[in-house]
Amino acid sequence: MKSIFILIAFLFFFNLVNAQDKSNFGQKPSAMAVKAEISPIIDGIVKSDEFWQSIEPISELIQSRPNRGQATSEKTEIRIAYDLNNIYLSFVCYDSEADKLVVTDSRRDGDMVGTDAVLFILDTYNDKQNGFVFGTNSVGTQYDAQVDNEGQGNISQNRQQGGVIGGFNLNWDATWVVKTNIDDDSWSAEFSIPLRTLRFRAGENQSWGFNVQRNIRKSNEVAYWVEMPIEFDIKRLSLAGNITGLNLKKPGNLQIIPYALGKIETSEAPNTDAKISGAFGGDVKYSLTPSLTLDLSYNTDFAQVEVDEQQVNLDRFNLFFPEKRGFFLENAGVFTVGSPGEVDLFFTRRIGISDNGTQVPIIGGARLSGKVKDTNIGFLSMFTEEVPESGIDANNFSVARVNHQFGSRSSIGGLFVNKQGMGEEDNFNRTMAIDGKYGIGNKAQISGFYSRTMGDEEMDGSQHAFKFQYQYEWNGLNFNAAYSEVGEGFNPEVGFLSRNSFRKPELLILKRIRPRKESVLLELRPHISYRSYWNFQGFRNTNFIHVDNHWEFKNGMEVHTGVNFTGEGVEKAFEISKGIFVPAGSYNHKEAQIVYFTNPSKPLSINTRTVIGGFFGGQRFNTSVSVNFRFGDKLNTEFGISHNDINLPQGDFTADLLRLRISYNFTPKIYIQSLIQYNDVTQAWSSNIRLGWLRMANSGLFVVFNDSRGIDLINNRNFILKYSYLIDVIK
């Protein structure tokens, strides 16, 4: 079997590298930015504004879906201007049913997929890799994000608090203004984005990468200014067009963001009284150059961040919880090296959060990040306090990153991570790595990294890790072949490993097929994937072959039908549930998988996933159901349940998770959110309720209530009141 997959990989690699593509993708239009002598009034009214009507608009957008390559069913007008301090964009989105525009969420960074919306991306370095995304819908919701490495490498990009690892950072929040207006036959939007919130090269006749996306919900259309192959979206900057005619000077930028908070904690632990405490701290942001920013933080606090979603571990490997804290998520892509979610060489959740989830106070630190010519640089150093009752020492965490780009999709870089104990004992852990990628035109890329660790502890086995990968994406075909290896002694204490000590080959072949125009189907995605994990003694720990087809309909519904061929090699018996142990041995099974979800833009939508099949010598029935209901753009609710019914020769058990998320948006800047969870394995309830009154760039007033209780837990509650204020010292 292994030889067959190696042969398939070789044949596809040979054919794809030598394939000739005659498509017209990659033709790059340009648009002139007009220098404004007088700044426009940002009020959302465009059609009657003389300032905007004097500028020639961009008006040709091309569908990516449902009818690839065709013009949009509704006209769009886009205009671009700038002055010494801001860049301005206006949109007029004509719509024959402007009274039926769909808005699913008015909260900042609310999902734009299921709504009538416009988005645009600015590649301010024009390096074809990194950029800033801005967007809005007809009610003026602010949407912004950072893009690194053309959006590749992210783990989660769901919502504002979703958490990411590089690629696409939705948690980046800048200070900017958007206003909208709805007419009888259209809706319009005006953007004013301060240049000091961006990073760019100053100088005459600058050119920025640029693309625009418009969603027309009534016809499920997604269209772009620059035509995109069906497997890509607006983040594919190597295919973007350009804004020309920019004559830019260095803007001043010094921001201070102080905060103050008060906290009341209660616990049902014996001899414990209610505790009242307070704290203050803040951040400083200073642009050393238009492309290099220094961030300072003191008494770093994340009280307003949503809690983690609970998980059930039905295996013997580590669970991944994404980073959600804003300070660490800003410019996170600069520091990302490794295989996200599996071998992360630098993982910021190691700073301020212990292995068992205990919060460790962060004294503060500094971050320097940006670009010098064609070289991305990043430096981060943070200090944490000692927590004697938990046996946690004071530590310094430092990371240095350099990445030099050559060509539009090629680079080489290095990473150094150091954890240093601040006590009397000399305890340390260090990770060093080199990484690179080489783009083969717009279609293919070879990438990889090599890393080693060292520390004060003696480790058995080689302390190395590496991964090499080849990926081809074009004309609906995605081919990915990779090999990873983690040595038996590899120990990145400021990183994340999903499992220790393995050799892993993997392969993916996926084809996107667009049926004829009259079909009810939008797209078919048949694919096969393979991955296996072997230890260094030749024992196979995991084998997984997935054969599937995704059926996506033009009405927004999707069905995924698949079968999995699984193999698990257990070297040492482990406890899968209380009192139930899986014996050592090899287990080979088959399982059926079906996923179904309805149109997410409808007021009521459902998402289900069911897996039925063999499991460690027995049977497993797993189903996850998520029901989403929204009332207009104000109220959004989600009820989710994950149910596992496990039947093993050693015993039967169930494992359930329940989740209720409710969000109400009074205005785009005032919201209340709640997340209530129940885990029947630990019989634990948790509640997280947050009220936010945003001012600028995610600063403002936050009121937070947390409650956790369960049979094996000490019931705890805390109430937090936090206020932060953004001060522009230099504009």
Secondary structure, DSSP 8 states (H G I E B T S, - for coil): -HHHHHHHHHHHHHHHHH------TT---EEE-EE-SS----SS--TT-HHHHTS--B---EEEESSTTSB-SS-EEEEEEE-SSEEEEEEEEE-TTGGG------STT---TTSSEEEEEEETT--SS-EEEEEEETT---EEEEE-GGGTT-S--SSTTS--SSSEETT-----EEEEEE-SSEEEEEEEEEGGGS----EEEEEEEEEEEEEEGGGTEEEESS---TT--TT-GGG-EEEEEEEE-----EEEEEEEEEEEEEE-STT---EEEEEEEEEEEEEEETTEEEEEEES---TTS---------SSS--------HHHHTTGGGG--EETTTEES--GGGSSB-TTS-B--EEEEEEEEEEETTEEEEEEEEEE--BGGGTB--EEEEEEEEEEE-SSS-EEEEEEEEEEE-SSS--EEEEEEEEEEEEETTTEEEEEEEEEEEESS--SS--EEEEEEEEEEETTEEEEEEEEEE-TT---TTSEESSSSEEEEEEEEEE-B---TTSSEEEEEEEEEEEEEE-TTS-EEEEEEEEEEEEEETTS-EEEEEEEEEEEEESS-EEEETTEEE-SEEEEEEEEEEEEE--TTSSEEEEEEEEEEEETTEEEEEEEEEEEEEETTTEEEEEEEEEEEEEETTEEEEEEEEEEEEEEEEETTEEEEEEEEEETTTTEEEEEEEEEEE-STT-EEEEEEEEEEETTS--EEEEEEEEE--EEEE-
